[in-house]
Structures are given as C-alpha cells and as structure tokens.
C-alpha cells in the first residue's frame, strides 16, 4: 500500500511528519510513504494576530479538505493547532509521539524572567502565554508576533526584543535547544492543550490506517492528550480565549494543571488537581467546568 501523508510546509511541520514517516516505515516496510506539503490559511496570512482570525483550525482546514477529497491518506499536525471539534467524517488515531510539553523563554540578554529589566519587551502571539506572563511580571510589555520558529528568532534580533516565548518541543525537534534560556514550569505557565504532541488525522472509514497507527501508540501519552483535549472540548476553546491544560500520568495517578480566563485577560484562574489515572478525562472536564464558573462569576 502507498500512503500519502499531508502536512504544512514549515521546517517544524516537515520534521514532525518525517518523524512519523520514519516510525511507520520501520514498523511497516511492506508499505511506502510519501510526504505531501499543503499550504494553509494560517501559513499564508502572517500579518494578522491569531486571536483576530475568526476561523478555527486555520492551520488545518486545507489539509483536512485533501483528506476528504482522498488526495492524501493521512494528515500530520501539531495537536495544539487542532480545533476542539473535528469534521464528523474525520478522526484522530491514537497519539504516537509527544515532546516536552512546556513553554520556554528565549531571552536576548537576561538570564531569567525575574532578571529582565523593568518594562522589558517580550513577544508572543498567544493570549494564554501573554496573560500568564503578566501575572508573574505585570510591568512587561507584551508584543504580538507571528511566524515560524526561525522567523520569530530573527524578529527578536531585528526588533531588539528582550525575548520571546516558544514551545520547548519545537526548539528541541529543530535541534535549537541552545536558544532556550529558561524552561517555564507548569505551575507558572500552563502549556497549550496537547502541546508537543503530534496529531495524525484520517477519514473515519480508513480503519486500515487507524489500525496501523494505533498499534504503535504510547498508551500513557495518548491518555494524557485525551484528557487535555477533553478540557478543551468542554470549553469549546479556540484562539480567542486564554486556556491551557497539562495532564501528567504516572502509574495509577493523574495530575492536572489547567488555566482559563476571559478574552481580555482581566479574569484568569488556574487549577491544580490530582486523582486516579482512570479518572483523568473526567477530572479534566470537571476542571474546565470549575474554571468556567469562576470566570463567569467574576465578570
């Protein structure tokens, strides 16, 4: 069988797709795999902030259309780019791979968040990151930024910004770890839902592909991602709302860090919960409900 794999064309997207391709080729040498690069609206429109773009799934719609048109067989995405609800004809396989889920600071001169000078300029395109940073340092000037990792690193230098916030996973996958100044722990910066996880999306009718991929999945990683996605789905979240969740599973225990706030960031609440591994998804849904109630009660 020849399997066509669709992905965005950024360096990170291609590395992620190649990682999945390598795993599949190793497990199934009887099949062949080809990477197909697809341009998305999110890639083409770089001058508009993500929270001002009304569409959900701006990095995935064109790829999903090619799945539905059967011009590709499976799609490889960053799971954190995926909207809370999929087209009813599509589904995810179980999760194969996840890198470090945390956010990091890349600073031009300072050694840490606390060592930054007053009114330092830090760039991010994420409300989740912006409002959590301002809780730590309300004096910071948060600057909007778009583009792939390499573009953002260049903008930091060109615009003489004091730093930027990026995902550890992207830097590590691109072998750019040397740029990391400080890793932000989950109790300071709750990551995006499923950050660092690679999503594989297929048509529901392709049970053959689902079976191939699911046989290689990492159970713990898949359960963590499912719990975080349950949090997102309960809140029907998108780019407009600051929210994040990180589920950690160990043996039979589950730990959840979650954050949710109003669109303008004036109300932002976080929650740290623990429970049994079997109840991880239910705990994530309960966390979403509690945080939503807190925000609504304080508006």
Number of C-alpha atoms within 10 A of each C-alpha: 8 10 15 17 25 28 27 26 16 17 15 20 21 19 15 24 27 18 14 19 19 13 14 17 13 10 14 13 9 9 12 13 18 15 19 17 16 16 16 18 14 19 17 11 14 13 9 13 14 22 17 9 13 11 15 19 20 20 23 24 19 18 26 23 13 16 22 16 11 13 14 21 21 25 24 25 22 23 22 19 20 20 22 19 14 13 12 8 11 16 17 18 23 24 24 20 19 19 16 15 22 20 26 22 22 26 22 17 12 15 13 14 21 10 9 19 12 12 13 17 19 24 25 18 21 22 23 25 22 22 22 21 19 14 13 13 16 13 14 19 16 23 14 16 22 20 17 15 18 14 11 19 19 11 18 20 12 9 9 11 19 20 27 23 24 23 22 23 22 25 19 17 18 14 10 14 14 9 15 18 18 16 18 19 13 18 13 14 26 26 27 26 29 28 26 25 24 25 26 24 25 25 23 15 11 13 11 9 17 20 12 14 18 16 12 15 15 14 12 15 20 19 20 25 28 20 26 28 29 23 29 24 17 16 18 13 20 20 23 18 19 25 31 28 30 26 29 19 19 10 8 10 14 21 19 24 23 27 25 27 23 19 17 12 17 12 17 21 18 22 16 15 15 17 15 14 21 13 14 26 22 15 24 29 19 16 24 27 14 15 21 18 11 17 16 11 9 10 8
